[in-house]
Amino acid sequence: MHVYYFAVVTMQRRTFVKVAGGASMIGLAGCTGDDDDGNENGNGGNGNGNGGNGNGNGNGGDSFPSEDLRFVVPYSAGGGSDTYARQIASVLQEVRDVTITVENHEGSGGMIGTNELVGAGRNGHDILTHNLPTIALEYLQQDIDIFDIDDLRGAAIATYATTPRMTVKNPDLDIDTYEELIERQDEIAYGTPGGTELGILQIARELHGFEPATHVQYDGGNPAGQAAASGEVDVASAPEGSFQGAVGSGDIEPLFTWSSQGSNIFDGVPTIADEEQGGFEPFDWLSETGRALWTNPEASEEALEWWESAIEDVMTSDQMQEWSDETGQNIQFDGRETTNASFVDALEGLEEDLDLEDL
């Protein structure tokens, strides 16, 4: 088994199609949408507006940044990555007195947004959020040739959160444990947003013999959760934030987390490793997702150092801690060395642990 610093996550094979992304100001609120690493409850925009110091030159005299900054989100507005991005951007404006705009360039498992970052030529004035090591797996699976992901070696800035994956059920489903779910798998319709969840299903089949009768793939964790709520499927699996609103309203119920570390948001949710669930072997290397940041590959060392320091300031700020406490969203800070090591490890070792052709 290859050892990773963070989560191993996978995405389905899709055709890479170039589409235009939408620019939006940081304060965009009330957005809807979701992504593979989703957070459907729409924390979305934080209502603080684009702000900044209005001069477009960043930190008041230093050579970097020399122009306004841009935060590229490779998923739709209102999803988990977008929620974090807008909060981080808002706090960054406060702690570093800069102007930054959030842009959504969604599609192809984040590859359209990644291409936007790689090809922008903005010398470190952009950052991209993506998941570790989903970004590598998407690139490998889709056989992308429009950009070279190796260009991003050394361009990772930080890891700012870790998100566990959760399975929820329709409240009328008379199943309370993972063990029971396996026993009745021949009658189970299972909804997911694909991507990482396909890898989870592959490993769960190999380790636990779990293979639901029907797998239905949706465009995000939120639609998968809605399908479970309506009875279209029996259970759904996605990043736990995708289900926050529906769990809160009672439309669906948490069943378990795949991660042995449990839930960051919901109290008392068991894990597949718990005795009451059957004491199954966990695989945290896949069921936990590291959220990370990259900048343009041509960024100078000065730009890289500025971003690392700035993101550390943001993630350790009182504003971020208060937001985390209020929303239940996990926050952390791991810098360039650790994040780049995880990224390189993903690029060089993932094919040892997953059968990409079988996803």
C-alpha positions in Angstrom: 0.0 0.0 0.0 1.4 3.4 -1.0 1.5 5.9 1.9 0.0 9.4 1.3 0.2 12.5 3.3 -3.5 13.2 2.7 -6.5 11.6 1.0 -6.4 9.5 -2.1 -9.4 10.4 -4.2 -10.5 9.5 -7.7 -12.7 10.8 -10.4 -14.6 9.1 -13.3 -13.3 9.2 -16.8 -14.8 12.2 -18.7 -14.2 14.1 -21.9 -12.4 17.3 -21.4 -14.3 20.1 -23.0 -13.2 23.7 -22.8 -15.9 26.0 -21.5 -15.9 29.5 -20.1 -15.8 30.0 -16.4 -17.8 32.7 -14.6 -16.2 35.5 -12.6 -17.8 36.6 -9.4 -17.1 38.9 -6.6 -16.3 37.5 -3.2 -19.5 38.6 -1.6 -21.8 36.6 -3.9 -24.4 35.1 -1.6 -27.3 32.7 -2.0 -25.5 30.6 -4.6 -26.6 27.1 -5.4 -24.6 24.2 -6.8 -22.3 21.5 -5.7 -19.1 19.7 -6.6 -17.5 16.4 -5.9 -16.0 17.7 -2.6 -19.3 19.6 -2.0 -21.0 21.6 0.6 -24.5 22.1 -0.6 -25.8 24.0 2.4 -24.7 27.2 0.7 -22.4 28.8 3.2 -21.3 30.1 -0.2 -20.6 33.8 -0.2 -19.9 35.5 3.1 -21.5 38.8 2.3 -18.5 40.9 2.8 -18.2 42.1 -0.7 -15.1 42.3 -2.8 -13.5 44.9 -0.6 -9.7 45.3 -0.8 -7.8 48.5 -0.8 -9.0 49.7 -4.3 -5.5 50.4 -5.6 -5.0 47.1 -7.4 -1.4 46.9 -6.2 -1.8 44.6 -3.2 0.4 45.1 -0.1 1.5 48.7 -0.4 4.9 49.0 -1.9 6.3 45.5 -2.0 7.1 44.1 -5.5 4.6 41.3 -5.0 1.7 41.4 -5.6 1.9 44.0 -8.3 -1.7 43.6 -9.5 -5.1 42.4 -8.3 -5.3 38.7 -7.2 -7.6 36.0 -8.5 -8.9 32.9 -6.7 -9.9 30.2 -9.3 -12.5 27.7 -8.1 -12.8 24.7 -10.5 -16.3 23.9 -9.3 -19.7 25.7 -9.3 -20.6 28.6 -7.1 -22.2 27.5 -3.8 -20.3 24.2 -3.4 -17.8 23.2 -0.8 -14.7 24.5 -2.6 -16.5 27.8 -3.4 -17.6 28.2 0.2 -14.0 27.9 1.5 -12.6 30.1 -1.3 -14.9 33.0 -0.6 -14.2 32.9 3.1 -10.5 32.6 2.6 -10.5 35.4 0.1 -12.5 37.7 2.4 -10.2 37.2 5.3 -7.1 37.6 3.0 -8.3 41.0 2.0 -8.5 42.0 5.7 -5.2 40.6 6.8 -3.1 41.6 3.8 -5.0 44.6 2.4 -5.3 43.2 -1.1 -8.0 43.0 -3.8 -8.9 39.5 -4.8 -11.7 38.2 -7.1 -13.2 34.7 -6.9 -13.9 33.1 -10.3 -15.7 29.8 -11.0 -14.3 27.7 -13.9 -16.2 24.5 -13.4 -16.2 21.2 -15.4 -14.3 18.0 -16.1 -13.6 17.2 -12.4 -11.8 20.5 -11.9 -9.6 20.2 -15.0 -11.0 23.3 -16.7 -10.2 25.4 -13.7 -6.8 23.9 -13.4 -6.1 24.6 -17.1 -7.2 28.2 -16.4 -4.5 28.5 -13.7 -1.8 26.8 -15.7 -2.3 28.8 -18.8 -3.1 32.2 -17.4 0.6 33.4 -17.3 -0.1 35.7 -14.3 3.1 35.2 -12.5 1.7 34.0 -9.2 -1.2 36.4 -9.0 -3.7 33.5 -9.2 -4.4 30.7 -6.8 -6.4 27.5 -7.5 -8.2 25.3 -5.0 -8.4 21.6 -5.7 -8.3 18.4 -3.7 -5.4 16.2 -2.9 -4.8 14.0 -4.8 -8.0 14.3 -6.9 -6.2 16.8 -9.1 -3.6 14.2 -10.1 -6.1 11.4 -10.6 -8.4 13.5 -12.8 -5.5 14.4 -15.0 -4.4 10.8 -15.3 -7.8 9.3 -15.9 -8.9 11.9 -18.4 -5.6 11.7 -20.3 -5.5 15.5 -20.4 -3.1 16.9 -23.0 -4.2 20.6 -23.0 -1.8 21.3 -20.2 1.0 19.4 -18.3 0.2 18.8 -14.7 3.9 18.4 -14.0 4.1 22.2 -14.4 2.4 22.5 -11.0 5.2 20.6 -9.2 6.5 23.1 -6.7 3.6 25.4 -7.1 1.5 24.1 -4.3 1.0 26.6 -1.5 -0.8 25.0 1.4 -3.4 22.5 2.6 -6.2 24.3 4.4 -8.8 21.6 5.4 -9.6 17.9 5.5 -13.1 16.7 4.7 -14.4 13.2 5.5 -16.9 11.3 3.3 -20.3 10.2 4.7 -23.1 7.9 3.8 -26.7 9.0 4.5 -30.0 7.2 4.2 -33.7 7.9 3.5 -35.3 8.1 7.0 -37.8 5.3 6.0 -35.0 2.8 5.3 -34.8 0.2 8.0 -31.0 -0.1 8.0 -28.9 1.3 10.8 -25.4 0.0 10.2 -22.8 -0.6 7.5 -23.0 -4.3 8.3 -26.7 -4.3 7.6 -26.2 -2.3 4.4 -23.8 -5.0 3.2 -26.2 -7.8 4.1 -29.0 -6.2 2.1 -26.9 -4.8 -0.7 -28.8 -6.8 -3.4 -31.8 -4.5 -2.8 -29.9 -1.2 -2.4 -29.9 1.8 -4.8 -26.8 3.8 -4.0 -26.4 7.4 -5.1 -23.1 9.3 -5.4 -21.5 12.2 -7.3 -19.1 9.8 -8.8 -15.4 10.8 -8.6 -13.9 9.9 -5.3 -17.0 7.8 -4.4 -16.2 5.5 -7.3 -12.9 4.8 -5.7 -14.6 4.3 -2.3 -16.9 1.7 -3.9 -14.0 -0.1 -5.5 -12.1 -0.4 -2.2 -15.2 -1.2 -0.2 -15.9 -4.1 -2.6 -12.4 -5.4 -2.3 -12.1 -5.0 1.5 -15.7 -5.6 2.7 -17.6 -7.2 -0.1 -19.9 -4.2 -0.5 -21.4 -3.9 -3.9 -24.8 -2.3 -4.1 -27.3 -3.6 -6.6 -27.7 -0.2 -8.3 -25.3 2.7 -8.4 -26.8 6.0 -9.6 -24.4 8.9 -10.4 -25.5 12.5 -9.8 -24.1 15.9 -10.6 -22.8 16.5 -7.1 -23.3 15.4 -3.5 -26.4 17.7 -3.0 -28.4 16.0 -5.8 -27.4 12.6 -4.5 -28.6 13.6 -1.1 -31.9 14.9 -2.5 -32.4 11.6 -4.3 -32.0 9.8 -1.0 -34.5 12.2 0.6 -37.1 11.6 -2.1 -36.6 7.8 -2.1 -35.2 7.7 -5.6 -32.2 5.9 -4.0 -32.0 4.3 -0.6 -28.6 5.8 0.4 -26.2 8.4 -0.8 -22.5 9.0 -0.2 -20.5 12.3 -0.6 -18.4 14.7 1.4 -20.3 15.3 4.6 -20.9 19.0 3.9 -23.0 18.1 0.9 -25.7 16.8 3.3 -25.6 19.5 6.0 -28.8 21.2 5.0 -30.9 18.0 4.3 -29.7 16.4 7.5 -30.7 19.6 9.4 -34.2 19.6 7.9 -34.6 15.9 8.7 -34.9 14.9 5.0 -32.1 12.4 5.3 -30.2 10.8 8.2 -26.5 10.1 8.7 -25.7 6.4 8.5 -21.9 6.4 9.0 -18.6 8.0 7.9 -16.1 6.1 5.8 -13.3 7.9 7.7 -12.3 6.4 11.0 -11.8 10.0 12.3 -15.6 10.6 12.2 -17.5 13.7 11.3 -16.3 17.2 11.6 -19.9 18.6 11.4 -22.4 16.1 12.9 -22.2 14.8 16.5 -22.5 11.1 17.2 -22.2 9.7 13.7 -20.5 6.3 13.8 -17.6 5.2 11.5 -17.4 1.9 9.6 -14.6 0.9 12.0 -16.9 1.1 15.1 -18.0 -2.2 16.6 -21.7 -1.2 16.3 -21.2 -0.9 12.5 -19.4 -4.2 12.2 -15.8 -3.1 12.9 -14.8 -2.9 9.3 -11.3 -2.0 8.1 -11.2 1.8 7.3 -9.3 3.3 4.4 -8.7 6.9 5.5 -6.2 7.4 2.7 -9.2 7.5 0.3 -12.1 8.6 2.5 -10.6 11.9 3.6 -10.0 14.7 1.2 -7.2 17.3 1.6 -8.2 20.7 0.3 -5.2 22.5 -1.1 -4.0 25.6 -3.0 -1.7 26.1 -6.0 -0.5 29.2 -7.8 0.6 29.8 -11.4 3.5 27.5 -12.3 5.7 30.4 -13.4 5.4 32.1 -10.0 8.6 33.5 -8.5 10.0 32.4 -5.2 8.9 35.7 -3.8 5.3 35.1 -4.9 5.4 31.5 -3.4 6.7 32.8 -0.1 4.1 35.6 0.0 1.2 33.2 -0.7 2.4 30.7 1.9 2.8 33.4 4.5 -0.5 35.0 3.6 -2.5 31.7 3.7 -1.0 30.9 7.1 -2.1 34.3 8.4 -5.6 33.6 7.1 -6.0 30.1 8.4 -4.7 31.0 11.8 -6.7 34.2 12.1 -9.5 34.8 14.6 -11.9 35.4 11.7 -11.3 31.9 10.3 -11.5 30.2 13.7 -14.8 32.0 14.4 -16.2 30.9 11.0 -15.1 27.3 11.6 -16.7 27.3 15.0 -20.0 28.7 13.6 -20.2 26.4 10.5 -18.5 23.3 11.7 -16.1 23.5 8.7 -12.7 22.1 9.4 -9.7 24.4 9.0 -5.9 23.7 9.1 -2.6 24.9 7.8 0.1 22.8 6.2 2.6 24.7 4.2 4.4 24.3 0.8 6.8 21.5 1.7 4.1 19.1 3.0 1.6 20.0 0.4 4.0 19.6 -2.5 5.3 16.3 -1.2 1.7 15.0 -1.1 1.1 16.3 -4.6 4.2 14.6 -6.0 3.4 11.4 -4.2 0.0 11.4 -5.8 1.4 12.0 -9.3 4.0 9.2 -8.9 2.2 6.6 -6.8 -1.6 6.5 -7.1 -1.7 3.9 -9.9 -0.3 1.4 -7.3 -3.4 1.6 -5.1 -6.4 2.0 -7.5 -7.4 0.4 -10.7 -8.1 3.6 -12.7 -9.5 1.6 -15.6 -12.1 0.0 -13.4 -13.6 3.2 -12.0 
